[in-house]
Amino acid sequence: MTPTPVSARRCGLAEAADLGRTPVDVTAVLDHLVAQADTAAPTSVGFPGAVDLDHREVMARLGHRLWNNIGDPTDVGGTAHTRVLEQAVIAWLADTLAMPADDRWGYVTTGGTEGNLSALHTARRRLPTARIYYSTAAHYSIPKIIDMLGARGVAVEAGVDGEMDYAHLAVRVRRHRRWPAIVVATAGTTMTEAVDDTTRIHTILNEHQVPGRHVHVDAALSGIPLALDGRLRLDDDSGVGSIAVSGHKFLGVPTPCGVVLIRDSLRRQAAPVAYTATLDSTITGSRCGLAAALLWHAIATHGREGHRWRVSEARRLATYTVDQLTAAGWPAWRHPHAFTVVLATPPPAVRAKWLLATDADISHLICMPGVTQGQIDAFVTDLTDTTTPAGDPDPGDPHLPRPIPRPRRAPAPAAGIGTP
Ligand SMILES: Cc1ncc(COP(=O)(O)O)c(C=O)c1O
């Protein structure tokens, strides 16, 4: 007798996908996953994945086989790899960041986290006794990486707008001035999209005459937009040694990935691996060639001007969002360069429907390219419908927004990062 297939429609997804039960109704499980993601998409505005680019051509042409860019992107051996596309991506991003052509190296990573790891590993090999400074608004991967490297981390406070507190950095550097300094600046902090000013960081390191330095920029979200603006530069004057960006954020690549760029002169020669005939210069050995092809396609099909237009449309919608929330009496603000709108945390009923990112009294939504004005209008309507009491407002009503911490000064346009 043929056993009845387990249907994901009739029972829970986990039960349907349980490989201990045979046969598994594979089609039903995949249908269920797609339907779940499709249903959630219109209200998922809290995390920074662009949804306006069409990657189907690459997925259809390359998605059915393994593309392994094992080793260094400049390695030439093997066949089923996309290293030539990877090198084109590296060159495009390095050019956009004005990185000197004779002093650049990079590769396509699994994401911003691996980029940070690769850059900080490189910096620490050159400066093994360095203290690694990072702000409390830095991504959680930074203290984790410091721990993995067995390095000494020094946490620096951040302001309510998310930018590093430079006065506190100066206090911390003064205390550890006998040691070289590796400083992680963030271009686009996770909660508020704040941008740390590398010029001010260098001034502080100069004042305390630290014996060696490396400034790394974690630019997972904002690296490409700010580079397209010309506001984020890795030229000779910048003093920036490395940068990491994510590929699934601004470029919306449908698999987690990223790019790390490091000044070539700051690296040590990588060891050759005989049996793969490659250089062991990357964190992982096997590397996803499909991700490199997807990044290349996203860049090739839009060019710098196309991507600049995407940036300005996303910022226009973010401005609109702040205006709509403010008009509705809901506290909200954004940095002038940001896609991220910081707002007072909505009540649970709204958060149950809308996927925001929340940290206590503060939440954010991100107007990534592809988010529409219709979605923003629907969100503001849900918020006001839930929080506008019928009759006279009761000041003790828990649905009313509480004031949120705001930057002391008006958030300034990101300027100075990577400029002398
Ligand atoms: C500032 C920052 N750095 C690093 C990361 C990690 O990026 P990934 O998820 O690509 O590893 C993120 C992700 O949100 C981030 O916001």
The ligand as a Tripos MOL2 file, in Angstrom:
@<TRIPOS>MOLECULE
LIG
   16    16     1     0     0
SMALL
NO_CHARGES

@<TRIPOS>ATOM
      1 C1         26.4050   47.5500   10.7670 C.3       1 LIG1
      2 C2         26.3160   46.0910   10.3960 C.ar      1 LIG1
      3 N1         27.4390   45.3890   10.2860 N.ar      1 LIG1
      4 C3         27.4340   44.0850    9.9760 C.ar      1 LIG1
      5 C4         26.2470   43.4240    9.7340 C.ar      1 LIG1
      6 C5         26.2940   41.9730    9.4440 C.3       1 LIG1
      7 O1         26.0310   41.7610    8.1230 O.3       1 LIG1
      8 P1         25.6910   40.2870    7.6030 P.3       1 LIG1
      9 O2         24.3300   39.9720    8.1350 O.co2     1 LIG1
     10 O3         25.7530   40.4840    6.1120 O.co2     1 LIG1
     11 O4         26.7300   39.3650    8.1020 O.co2     1 LIG1
     12 C6         25.0340   44.1210    9.8260 C.ar      1 LIG1
     13 C7         23.7730   43.4290    9.5750 C.2       1 LIG1
     14 O5         22.7060   43.8670    9.8580 O.2       1 LIG1
     15 C8         25.0620   45.4900   10.1710 C.ar      1 LIG1
     16 O6         23.9450   46.2050   10.3130 O.3       1 LIG1
@<TRIPOS>BOND
     1     1     2 1
     2     2     3 ar
     3     2    15 ar
     4     3     4 ar
     5     4     5 ar
     6     5     6 1
     7     5    12 ar
     8     6     7 1
     9     7     8 1
    10     8     9 2
    11     8    10 1
    12     8    11 1
    13    12    13 1
    14    12    15 ar
    15    13    14 2
    16    15    16 1
@<TRIPOS>SUBSTRUCTURE
     1 LIG1         1 GROUP 0 **** ****
